[in-house]
Amino acid sequence: MRCPNCYHETRPAAFCARCGAALPAGPAIPGAAGPVPLSPGQRAWLLLQCLPFAAWVGLLALALIFVEPIYGRPMPAPLLLLMGLVILVTGYRAVQCCRDLAAGRALVAEDVMERSWRSGQGKAMYFGSFERLGKLRLRGRDHVQSSNGWPYRVTYSPVSKTVWKLERLQPARGR
């Protein structure tokens, strides 16, 4: 299926995996249930993911206002470029979360988890790869309790690709 917004070849789903645009209704997505509203806790988590962007923008504004009067010279260009890059990265994540927040709903689909893994050191992030849904961000407890190759009912936000609930289903016969 090709997304009408970005023309990216995508898996059959309700939203494009690349740009998050709603896809036209085609053949039914196997195991898909309707959307469910986001809980207040999920809304709060999405809003919390926007804070790093706001903090970096505030820090840049303060630096531009106060550095030159205090030190008598402007901020070094490499530092401004670095701060700009951080703002772009955190802004991208903030926009994704704001889009899911504005939609106010999460999608539910049944899919088989291909694998799950931990990324990073210290405060790690967890991810799961699903056959139809692709790569989604998991919570720590979902990563620990998940098993590769098993079917799951996945409640997730399509733009930020965040899994809210992961329920193991009975495997199909022949597994």
N, C-alpha and C positions, 0 to 999 in steps of 0.2 A: 504494500500500500504506500502511496506517495502522499506526503503532507501537502495540502493546498497552500499553506503559508510559506514554508521554507523549501519545498520541493525535495525534502530529504526522504529517502526510502526508509520506511519505518515498519515496525511490527504492527499487526492489527491491535489497536488499543483505542481507548476513548480520547487520549491526548497524544500528540507527537512527542517522542522521547527527546528530540533535539530542542525544539522551540516551545513546547508546552501548549501549542494551539489545539483546539478541539478538532478532532478528525470527523469526517462525515460518517453517518451511520451506515455501516456496511453489514456484512454477515456478523451474526452475534459472536461476541468474544466468549470462548468456552469458559465456563465456570464464573462468569462475571455476574456480580450482584449489583444493585443500584448504588449510587453514591450515599454516603452517610455524613451527617454534619460533624464538623470538628468540635471536640469538647473544649471547654474553657482552658484546660491544661495544655492541650495541643496548640490552641491559639496563643497561649502565653509562651510556649516553647518557640513557635515560629517568630513571635515578636522579639524574643530574647536573642534570636539569631541575627537580628538587625542591629543590635547594639554595637558590635565592633565597628561597623561602618560609620555609625553616628559618632563614636568616640574618635576615630581617625580623622574624620572631617573636622570635628571640634579642635583636635590637637593641631591640625594644619592651620586652621583659622587663627588659633592663639599664637602659633609660631610666627605666622606672617604678620600679625599685629604687633607682637612684643619683642621679637628677636632683634630687629634693626634698631629700635630706640634704645634697647639695653646694651647691645654689643657694638653699636655704631657701624655695622655692616650687614648686608642682607644674608639670608640663609644660603649655604652652599647649594649649588645646583644639583649635585648628586644626591643630597639629602632630600631635596624637593622631589626629584624623580623617584626615589625610593618610596617616599610617602605617597606620591601619586599612584605608583604601582600597587601599593597595599590598599589604597582606597578603591582602585578599580576591582581588585580581587574580592574585597569584602563587600563592595557595592553589588557585584554580580550575585553573590550569595543572598544579600539582602533583598534584591529584586525578586529572586526566585521565591523566597519565603513570603514576601508581600503579595505575590501573585496567588500563592496557595491560601494565604490569609484572606485575600479579597474574595476568592472563590467560596470559602467557607465550608468546603466539603472535602472528604477523602473518598477515594475509590476503593472498591473491594473486588478482588479477582482471585481465582484459584490458579496456581502455577507451581511448577516443580523447581525447587532450589537446586541449582547446579553446584554451587559451592559458596561458602562464606569465609571471610578472612578478616584479620585485624590489620590495620594500617597505622604506622607511626609508633613512636616511643612515648613513654609518659602517658599523657592523656590521649589514649588511642581512639581512633574512629573504626567502626565496624561496618562492613559491607557484605551484601549478599548478591549473587548473580542468579537470576531466574531465567527460565527458558524463553518466556514471552515478554516479561516486564523489563528484562535487562538488569543493569546494576542499580541497586537501591541501598541507601544508608540504613543500617540496622542499629537498634539499641544494644547495649552490651549483653543484657540477659537473653535477648533473642538470638544473638550470635552464639552464646554458650549452649543454649538449648536446641539449636538447629542441627539438623542432620542433612548432609548432602544427598541428593537423589530422592528426597521425599516430597510429596505434594503438600502444599500449604495454602490456606486461605489468607491472603495478604491484604491488609488495610493500609493504604499508603496515600501520600500526597504526590500527585503526578509531576509537578514542576520542580519542587525541591528534592524529589525522589527520596522521601523519608518514609520508612515503614513505621506505622503506629501500632499495629497489632499483627502478630504472626501466629496462626493456629495450624498445628499439624493435622493433616487429614489422613484417612486410611489410604494406603497405597492401592493402586489399581491391580487387578489380578495379573499375575505373571511377573511381578517384581520380586 
